[in-house]
């Protein structure tokens, strides 16, 4: 196991380097160099200050000559390794990494609640649907699952705003749930836990529905495959109670693939939900990345993409390790 982990960590290095190179090239080719925005923000800025910033960013040599892209990339990567992720243009007095940390807690709360709700609802429905295969319950939730998987997230978010905010507001004079933001700014109860939950209700529901639709199908398929296995038939032939056959022999093995699926879903906690956060104007990492790209804040955009890539690779490794831990039939060599 130790050799496997070390080998996987070594494999992560060239993958991260390749991702950083592609990210750098895409951002550099997308627009003017970052120092040009100093002129846009302050037309009276001195040429010496612009040159000093270009030298700091590794865009030109100390004598002012432009450097090739590969040299600019190596300078940027060197600064990155030393902990200099650059400074944000949109969020004043914030480093690129500091801007990510500013919005990360909001995304962790939103995605964590959506993930928890999805597990609580999807796993029991998937189990019961498999045990009652071809029943009315199974057909109903199979249809709903396919609908949930096929509906676009932005459409689902807009429909939830119309149904739970706009229509109640026009009919009753007040909405059931807010249409966006994080708290009721300007209200005496702003930032209270119940106010936060009230604003989280719709984005959490939208994200949970998209996860539940897929995980219900995964759970159902996994359990159906297991209950047809020979060792389950043998357990029944021995006269064991059906509840013991399902809980001890079938369910424990059917949950093993779900461990991998759930583990690979964790990077989404850190990445936020770009579409959902944007529609609901929720200040999370996903919406921050959108704002950084639109606002040409390349330092934040590149730092965010690399941060998410690192998290994804790490949890891919965690998924492999956990799969070997929970399933004794698998041995990592």
C-alpha positions, -999 to +999 in steps of 0.1 A: +000+000+000+028+024+009+045+018-024+013+024-043+007+057-025+042+070-032+039+060-069+006+078-072+020+109-056+049+108-081+024+104-109+006+135-097+036+158-103+036+156-142-002+158-143-002+190-122+026+205-143+007+197-175-025+213-161-006+244-150+010+248-184-024+245-202-040+269-177-012+294-181-013+293-219-051+296-221-051+326-198-022+343-214-037+339-249-071+350-238-062+386-235-035+413-229-008+407-203-019+413-167+002+445-163-018+462-190-048+464-166-027+487-144-031+513-171-069+506-174-073+511-137-051+541-134-044+560-167-019+583-149+003+555-137+040+559-144+058+538-170+084+528-144+057+513-122+044+493-151+078+480-160+085+471-123+052+451-122+060+433-155+094+424-141+078+411-109+054+390-129+082+376-150+068+390-183+100+409-192+137+408-184+152+434-160+162+455-190+126+456-203+129+430-231+098+408-235+104+372-225+091+342-245+059+324-232+079+294-219+101+317-198+070+336-185+055+302-176+086+291-157+088+324-138+051+321-129+055+284-119+086+293-098+066+320-080+038+296-075+061+270-058+074+298-035+039+306-025+034+337-046+001+330-063-003+367-075-027+394-064-063+398-072-075+426-095-112+424-086-109+418-049-086+446-036-058+438-011-063+400-016-038+375-029-052+350-054-051+322-028-066+346-002-095+353-026-102+315-029-101+311+009-125+340+012-153+322-007-144+286+000-163+283+033-195+293+016-191+267-011-182+240+016-215+248+034-236+248+002-221+217-013-218+198+020-255+203+028-265+193-008-242+162-005-257+152+028-293+156+017-285+136-015-271+107+005-300+107+030-326+105+003-309+087-026-294+057-008-327+045+009-347+051-023-321+032-044-322+003-019-360+001-018-363+004-055-339-025-061-357-047-035-391-038-051-379-041-087-406-035-114-431-023-087-450+010-090-424+025-066-395+014-088-411+027-120-420+060-104-385+068-090-368+054-121-388+079-142-380+107-117-343+098-117-341+100-155-359+133-154-336+147-127-305+135-147-317+151-179-329+185-166-304+213-171-292+227-138-298+263-148-334+255-159-341+237-126-326+267-107-348+292-126-379+271-121-373+269-084-370+307-082-403+311-102-422+285-081-409+293-046-401+331-049-419+349-077-453+332-076-457+333-038-445+370-038-472+380-064-499+359-048-493+364-011-470+394-010-440+376+003-417+348-010-414+314+005-376+314-001-352+341-013-342+342-049-305+346-042-276+360-021-264+346+012-282+366+039-309+392+043-287+423+041-300+453+061-324+431+082-319+427+120-318+389+117-291+389+090-263+364+095-284+344+120-282+306+113-319+304+103-314+333+079-285+315+063-305+282+060-334+301+045-311+315+017-295+281+013-328+262+008-332+267-030-296+262-041-292+232-018-324+217-032-313+222-068-279+207-063-294+178-042-319+169-069-291+166-096-270+144-072-300+123-060-311+114-095-277+098-104-270+082-070-304+066-068-296+048-101-261+039-089-275+024-057-303+005-074-280-010-100-253-019-075-278-037-052-295-055-081-261-069-092-252-081-057-286-098-048-282-120-079-247-132-068-241-168-059-232-160-022-265-143-017-283-173-031-263-195-008-272-174+022-309-178+013-305-215+008-291-218+043-324-205+056-311-171+068-338-145+074-343-122+044-334-091+065-301-107+074-294-117+038-300-082+026-283-062+054-253-084+061-245-100+028-260-079+000-261-043+013-226-041+026-211-052-007-235-031-027-223+000-008-187-005-019-190+012-053-209+041-036-177+048-015-158+055-047-187+077-061-190+097-029-153+102-026-150+114-061-178+139-054-159+155-026-137+178-049-171+193-059-173+206-023-142+227-029-151+237-065-185+249-057-213+249-083-206+275-110-241+275-126-261+272-094-240+298-075-242+322-105-280+319-109-286+324-071-259+350-068-243+329-041-208+340-032-190+307-036-159+295-053-177+286-085-192+320-089-158+335-080-141+316-108-168+329-133-163+365-121-125+361-123-126+349-159-151+376-170-132+403-151-098+392-166-085+385-131-061+359-144-042+354-112-073+343-093-086+322-122-053+303-126-049+298-089-085+285-086-081+260-115-048+247-101-063+244-066-093+224-079-070+202-100-049+194-070-080+186-048-094+163-076-062+144-080-058+139-042-093+126-038-089+102-067-060+087-048-082+086-016-109+068-036-085+042-047-072+037-012-107+035+004-119+011-022-090-013-013-098-008+024-136-015+023-133-044-002-111-072+010-111-088-024-090-059-038-053-056-029-033-026-040+002-036-051 
